[in-house]
Amino acid sequence: MKKSIAMNGQIATAAQEQSSITEEINRNISSISDISNQTASGAEQSSAASHK
C-alpha cells in the first residue's frame, strides 16, 4: 500500500512537471511567432522603402 501511495505521488509530480514544461513551450512558441511577425513587418517596410 505504501508503495502504491509513493508511486501515485511520483506520477502526480511528473504530471505537474510535464504541465509546467508544456506551458513554457507554449510561451516560447508564442514568442517565436511574435518575433517572426515583427521580422516580416520589418522586411515589408524595408521592401516598401527600397521601392520608393
Secondary structure, 3 states (H helix, E strand, C coil): CHHHHHHHHHHHHHHHHHHHHHHHHHHHHHHHHHHHHHHHHHHHHHHHHHCC
